[in-house]
């Protein structure tokens, strides 16, 4: 009987460790700058937080998910990110005030319907497309992250911008990124040392 109780107790401890509330990971970069994610590696982002424990602190999300490559020195953090375009598609599908008499939302771009669940249906009324569901059921893996787009970022931690202690430069392609690195003084030997191959 004691052995059975011991096995059950051990099982409960292991379960709480593996499946506990809000598992998170934080990796320090430069002081107060962190590579951080909550629940899933897809949620990797770079944040500014003055606390030693990022989870639960008042943080400034500098680069949102999904960050998949990072390098840093004493001044600069550079990063590559695939955007999580589900957020912008959700806004497009659900933020309109122009709902019809059935309380259905208009579809501004038919490509956004990739975000809708299989149980949703779309229809056209007086030349406008609508969808019947008011909330999404799932986020397709193809949108989180959206690997067809790569954004390049440079965080200058020694040059503040207004109330923020840093300046962020975001570029849409590698050529512009390389040119901006030279312009702001990022060293040529700063190479991406933290790379998540599964998210690349």
HELIX and SHEET records of a PDB file:
HELIX    1   1 UNK A    2  UNK A   19  1                                  18    
HELIX    2   2 UNK A   41  UNK A   43  5                                   3    
HELIX    3   3 UNK A   86  UNK A   94  1                                   9    
HELIX    4   4 UNK A  110  UNK A  115  5                                   6    
HELIX    5   5 UNK A  141  UNK A  143  5                                   3    
HELIX    6   6 UNK A  174  UNK A  184  1                                  11    
SHEET    1   A 4 UNK A  24  UNK A  28  0                                        
SHEET    2   A 4 UNK A  33  UNK A  38 -1                                        
SHEET    3   A 4 UNK A  45  UNK A  48 -1                                        
SHEET    4   A 4 UNK A  60  UNK A  63 -1                                        
SHEET    1   B 5 UNK A 167  UNK A 171  0                                        
SHEET    2   B 5 UNK A 151  UNK A 156 -1                                        
SHEET    3   B 5 UNK A  76  UNK A  81 -1                                        
SHEET    4   B 5 UNK A  67  UNK A  72 -1                                        
SHEET    5   B 5 UNK A 194  UNK A 195 -1                                        
SHEET    1   C 3 UNK A 105  UNK A 106  0                                        
SHEET    2   C 3 UNK A 128  UNK A 131 -1                                        
SHEET    3   C 3 UNK A 122  UNK A 125 -1                                        
END                                                                             
